[in-house]
Amino acid sequence: MRAYGTGFDSRSCGACGRPVSAAEVESSHYTTEGIVRYLRCPCGRRRVELAGGLSRG
């Protein structure tokens, strides 16, 4: 999974140190690159994740 945004590493928020699991999913969308999820930490910082590729059969 790739994470994009300001102040996040793969496990925690750089602004407040909370774990990524504390972030609320604002929306998620399927793309040709995989699933894009937009998350918001309780402190207000946003995060965008790209998880895996889609399997086409």
N, CA, C and O atoms as a printed pandas DataFrame, in Angstrom:
     atom_number atom_name residue_name chain_id  residue_number  x_coord  y_coord  z_coord
0              1         N          MET        A               1    0.844   -1.160    0.000
1              2        CA          MET        A               1    0.000    0.000    0.000
2              3         C          MET        A               1    0.894    1.229    0.000
3              4         O          MET        A               1    1.857    1.316    0.762
4              5         N          ARG        A               2    0.561    2.175   -0.865
5              6        CA          ARG        A               2    1.294    3.432   -0.897
6              7         C          ARG        A               2    0.446    4.499   -0.226
7              8         O          ARG        A               2   -0.771    4.537   -0.411
8              9         N          ALA        A               3    1.077    5.359    0.549
9             10        CA          ALA        A               3    0.379    6.446    1.236
10            11         C          ALA        A               3    0.896    7.775    0.725
11            12         O          ALA        A               3    2.096    7.959    0.526
12            13         N          TYR        A               4   -0.018    8.690    0.519
13            14        CA          TYR        A               4    0.320   10.022    0.045
14            15         C          TYR        A               4   -0.287   11.031    1.002
15            16         O          TYR        A               4   -1.345   10.772    1.576
16            17         N          GLY        A               5    0.341   12.143    1.182
17            18        CA          GLY        A               5   -0.195   13.180    2.047
18            19         C          GLY        A               5    0.917   13.796    2.861
19            20         O          GLY        A               5    2.068   13.369    2.780
20            21         N          THR        A               6    0.584   14.769    3.623
21            22        CA          THR        A               6    1.572   15.498    4.404
22            23         C          THR        A               6    1.626   14.951    5.817
23            24         O          THR        A               6    0.601   14.890    6.495
24            25         N          GLY        A               7    2.790   14.557    6.267
25            26        CA          GLY        A               7    2.981   14.224    7.665
26            27         C          GLY        A               7    2.614   12.821    8.091
27            28         O          GLY        A               7    2.548   12.561    9.293
28            29         N          PHE        A               8    2.376   11.912    7.184
29            30        CA          PHE        A               8    2.073   10.539    7.558
30            31         C          PHE        A               8    3.228    9.645    7.139
31            32         O          PHE        A               8    3.797    9.827    6.063
32            33         N          ASP        A               9    3.577    8.683    7.982
33            34        CA          ASP        A               9    4.407    7.590    7.507
34            35         C          ASP        A               9    3.447    6.423    7.330
35            36         O          ASP        A               9    2.235    6.636    7.301
36            37         N          SER        A              10    3.935    5.230    7.215
37            38        CA          SER        A              10    3.045    4.106    6.944
38            39         C          SER        A              10    2.240    3.662    8.161
39            40         O          SER        A              10    1.288    2.897    8.008
40            41         N          ARG        A              11    2.592    4.119    9.372
41            42        CA          ARG        A              11    1.928    3.607   10.572
42            43         C          ARG        A              11    1.268    4.672   11.440
43            44         O          ARG        A              11    0.385    4.353   12.236
44            45         N          SER        A              12    1.678    5.926   11.302
45            46        CA          SER        A              12    1.146    6.933   12.214
46            47         C          SER        A              12    1.096    8.318   11.574
47            48         O          SER        A              12    1.749    8.570   10.562
48            49         N          CYS        A              13    0.325    9.194   12.169
49            50        CA          CYS        A              13    0.196   10.583   11.725
50            51         C          CYS        A              13    1.394   11.374   12.226
51            52         O          CYS        A              13    1.738   11.303   13.406
52            53         N          GLY        A              14    2.023   12.117   11.350
53            54        CA          GLY        A              14    3.175   12.918   11.724
54            55         C          GLY        A              14    2.813   14.127   12.580
55            56         O          GLY        A              14    3.667   14.670   13.282
56            57         N          ALA        A              15    1.554   14.548   12.526
57            58        CA          ALA        A              15    1.137   15.716   13.292
58            59         C          ALA        A              15    0.842   15.377   14.746
59            60         O          ALA        A              15    1.218   16.122   15.650
60            61         N          CYS        A              16    0.157   14.232   14.974
61            62        CA          CYS        A              16   -0.261   13.923   16.338
62            63         C          CYS        A              16    0.245   12.575   16.851
63            64         O          CYS        A              16    0.163   12.302   18.049
64            65         N          GLY        A              17    0.773   11.720   15.950
65            66        CA          GLY        A              17    1.316   10.431   16.359
66            67         C          GLY        A              17    0.297    9.314   16.486
67            68         O          GLY        A              17    0.656    8.182   16.812
68            69         N          ARG        A              18   -0.982    9.619   16.230
69            70        CA          ARG        A              18   -1.998    8.552   16.313
70            71         C          ARG        A              18   -1.753    7.518   15.228
71            72         O          ARG        A              18   -1.225    7.845   14.165
72            73         N          PRO        A              19   -2.134    6.265   15.487
73            74        CA          PRO        A              19   -1.980    5.234   14.455
74            75         C          PRO        A              19   -2.929    5.493   13.290
75            76         O          PRO        A              19   -3.993    6.089   13.462
76            77         N          VAL        A              20   -2.537    5.042   12.113
77            78        CA          VAL        A              20   -3.366    5.201   10.924
78            79         C          VAL        A              20   -4.742    4.557   11.128
79            80         O          VAL        A              20   -5.731    5.013   10.553
80            81         N          SER        A              21   -4.805    3.513   11.935
81            82        CA          SER        A              21   -6.084    2.835   12.178
82            83         C          SER        A              21   -7.104    3.757   12.850
83            84         O          SER        A              21   -8.297    3.457   12.827
84            85         N          ALA        A              22   -6.666    4.874   13.447
85            86        CA          ALA        A              22   -7.579    5.827   14.077
86            87         C          ALA        A              22   -8.222    6.760   13.054
87            88         O          ALA        A              22   -9.184    7.459   13.372
88            89         N          ALA        A              23   -7.696    6.774   11.826
89            90        CA          ALA        A              23   -8.217    7.658   10.787
90            91         C          ALA        A              23   -9.562    7.155   10.269
91            92         O          ALA        A              23   -9.788    5.949   10.168
92            93         N          GLU        A              24  -10.449    8.091    9.945
93            94        CA          GLU        A              24  -11.768    7.776    9.411
94            95         C          GLU        A              24  -11.707    7.803    7.886
95            96         O          GLU        A              24  -11.126    8.719    7.304
96            97         N          VAL        A              25  -12.305    6.800    7.236
97            98        CA          VAL        A              25  -12.360    6.771    5.781
98            99         C          VAL        A              25  -13.425    7.763    5.328
99           100         O          VAL        A              25  -14.602    7.623    5.662
100          101         N          GLU        A              26  -12.999    8.768    4.562
101          102        CA          GLU        A              26  -13.940    9.746    4.023
102          103         C          GLU        A              26  -14.573    9.240    2.741
103          104         O          GLU        A              26  -15.762    9.457    2.508
104          105         N          SER        A              27  -13.788    8.565    1.905
105          106        CA          SER        A              27  -14.318    7.956    0.686
106          107         C          SER        A              27  -13.295    6.983    0.132
107          108         O          SER        A              27  -12.115    7.030    0.479
108          109         N          SER        A              28  -13.772    6.098   -0.737
109          110        CA          SER        A              28  -12.880    5.165   -1.422
110          111         C          SER        A              28  -13.412    4.935   -2.825
111          112         O          SER        A              28  -14.620    4.962   -3.063
112          113         N          HIS        A              29  -12.481    4.707   -3.756
113          114        CA          HIS        A              29  -12.843    4.582   -5.161
114          115         C          HIS        A              29  -11.963    3.531   -5.826
115          116         O          HIS        A              29  -10.772    3.428   -5.530
116          117         N          TYR        A              30  -12.559    2.748   -6.729
117          118        CA          TYR        A              30  -11.795    1.816   -7.536
118          119         C          TYR        A              30  -11.194    2.568   -8.716
119          120         O          TYR        A              30  -11.869    3.373   -9.357
120          121         N          THR        A              31   -9.925    2.303   -8.998
121          122        CA          THR        A              31   -9.244    2.876  -10.154
122          123         C          THR        A              31   -8.486    1.759  -10.855
123          124         O          THR        A              31   -8.439    0.634  -10.358
124          125         N          THR        A              32   -7.897    2.059  -11.997
125          126        CA          THR        A              32   -7.098    1.049  -12.698
126          127         C          THR        A              32   -5.840    0.693  -11.928
127          128         O          THR        A              32   -5.255   -0.363  -12.165
128          129         N          GLU        A              33   -5.409    1.553  -11.010
129          130        CA          GLU        A              33   -4.217    1.309  -10.201
130          131         C          GLU        A              33   -4.525    0.539   -8.916
131          132         O          GLU        A              33   -3.609    0.028   -8.272
132          133         N          GLY        A              34   -5.794    0.450   -8.540
133          134        CA          GLY        A              34   -6.183   -0.214   -7.295
134          135         C          GLY        A              34   -7.299    0.561   -6.616
135          136         O          GLY        A              34   -8.090    1.228   -7.282
136          137         N          ILE        A              35   -7.365    0.477   -5.311
137          138        CA          ILE        A              35   -8.387    1.173   -4.546
138          139         C          ILE        A              35   -7.748    2.388   -3.883
139          140         O          ILE        A              35   -6.760    2.267   -3.159
140          141         N          VAL        A              36   -8.322    3.553   -4.140
141          142        CA          VAL        A              36   -7.858    4.793   -3.527
142          143         C          VAL        A              36   -8.773    5.089   -2.352
143          144         O          VAL        A              36   -9.996    5.111   -2.494
144          145         N          ARG        A              37   -8.168    5.318   -1.180
145          146        CA          ARG        A              37   -8.952    5.670    0.018
146          147         C          ARG        A              37   -8.488    7.021    0.529
147          148         O          ARG        A              37   -7.291    7.289    0.633
148          149         N          TYR        A              38   -9.461    7.867    0.845
149          150        CA          TYR        A              38   -9.189    9.175    1.435
150          151         C          TYR        A              38   -9.555    9.088    2.910
151          152         O          TYR        A              38  -10.700    8.797    3.256
152          153         N          LEU        A              39   -8.584    9.341    3.773
153          154        CA          LEU        A              39   -8.789    9.220    5.214
154          155         C          LEU        A              39   -8.519   10.546    5.908
155          156         O          LEU        A              39   -7.773   11.382    5.399
156          157         N          ARG        A              40   -9.132   10.732    7.075
157          158        CA          ARG        A              40   -8.871   11.918    7.889
158          159         C          ARG        A              40   -8.564   11.461    9.309
159          160         O          ARG        A              40   -9.342   10.737    9.931
160          161         N          CYS        A              41   -7.414   11.900    9.806
161          162        CA          CYS        A              41   -7.009   11.627   11.181
162          163         C          CYS        A              41   -7.897   12.433   12.125
163          164         O          CYS        A              41   -8.396   13.485   11.726
164          165         N          PRO        A              42   -8.113   11.982   13.359
165          166        CA          PRO        A              42   -8.882   12.770   14.327
166          167         C          PRO        A              42   -8.324   14.185   14.539
167          168         O          PRO        A              42   -9.068   15.082   14.938
168          169         N          CYS        A              43   -7.032   14.396   14.280
169          170        CA          CYS        A              43   -6.449   15.734   14.436
170          171         C          CYS        A              43   -6.743   16.633   13.238
171          172         O          CYS        A              43   -6.471   17.833   13.287
172          173         N          GLY        A              44   -7.301   16.061   12.154
173          174        CA          GLY        A              44   -7.650   16.842   10.979
174          175         C          GLY        A              44   -6.764   16.634    9.773
175          176         O          GLY        A              44   -7.117   17.056    8.672
176          177         N          ARG        A              45   -5.627   15.997    9.949
177          178        CA          ARG        A              45   -4.707   15.757    8.841
178          179         C          ARG        A              45   -5.319   14.722    7.895
179          180         O          ARG        A              45   -5.933   13.752    8.340
180          181         N          ARG        A              46   -5.149   14.935    6.597
181          182        CA          ARG        A              46   -5.684   13.999    5.601
182          183         C          ARG        A              46   -4.600   13.069    5.083
183          184         O          ARG        A              46   -3.409   13.378    5.122
184          185         N          ARG        A              47   -5.055   11.913    4.594
185          186        CA          ARG        A              47   -4.169   10.882    4.048
186          187         C          ARG        A              47   -4.865   10.262    2.851
187          188         O          ARG        A              47   -6.083   10.083    2.855
188          189         N          VAL        A              48   -4.084    9.932    1.817
189          190        CA          VAL        A              48   -4.599    9.231    0.648
190          191         C          VAL        A              48   -3.793    7.954    0.511
191          192         O          VAL        A              48   -2.562    7.984    0.508
192          193         N          GLU        A              49   -4.489    6.831    0.399
193          194        CA          GLU        A              49   -3.819    5.534    0.245
194          195         C          GLU        A              49   -4.211    4.895   -1.076
195          196         O          GLU        A              49   -5.350    5.021   -1.526
196          197         N          LEU        A              50   -3.259    4.211   -1.691
197          198        CA          LEU        A              50   -3.505    3.411   -2.871
198          199         C          LEU        A              50   -3.164    1.983   -2.529
199          200         O          LEU        A              50   -2.008    1.671   -2.244
200          201         N          ALA        A              51   -4.160    1.104   -2.555
201          202        CA          ALA        A              51   -3.967   -0.298   -2.169
202          203         C          ALA        A              51   -4.072   -1.188   -3.397
203          204         O          ALA        A              51   -5.123   -1.253   -4.033
204          205         N          GLY        A              52   -2.993   -1.870   -3.728
205          206        CA          GLY        A              52   -2.957   -2.920   -4.718
206          207         C          GLY        A              52   -3.534   -2.609   -6.080
207          208         O          GLY        A              52   -4.090   -1.533   -6.296
208          209         N          GLY        A              53   -3.403   -3.540   -6.991
209          210        CA          GLY        A              53   -3.994   -3.437   -8.316
210          211         C          GLY        A              53   -5.247   -4.286   -8.399
211          212         O          GLY        A              53   -5.441   -5.212   -7.611
212          213         N          LEU        A              54   -6.065   -3.971   -9.331
213          214        CA          LEU        A              54   -7.288   -4.756   -9.526
214          215         C          LEU        A              54   -6.977   -5.992  -10.347
215          216         O          LEU        A              54   -6.178   -5.942  -11.283
216          217         N          SER        A              55   -7.597   -7.081  -10.002
217          218        CA          SER        A              55   -7.438   -8.320  -10.748
218          219         C          SER        A              55   -8.518   -8.368  -11.821
219          220         O          SER        A              55   -9.707   -8.244  -11.526
220          221         N          ARG        A              56   -8.100   -8.545  -13.040
221          222        CA          ARG        A              56   -9.057   -8.615  -14.159
222          223         C          ARG        A              56   -9.077  -10.039  -14.692
223          224         O          ARG        A              56   -8.035  -10.611  -15.012
224          225         N          GLY        A              57  -10.261  -10.595  -14.780
225          226        CA          GLY        A              57  -10.373  -11.982  -15.214
226          227         C          GLY        A              57  -10.966  -12.199  -16.531
227          228         O          GLY        A              57  -11.096  -13.343  -16.968
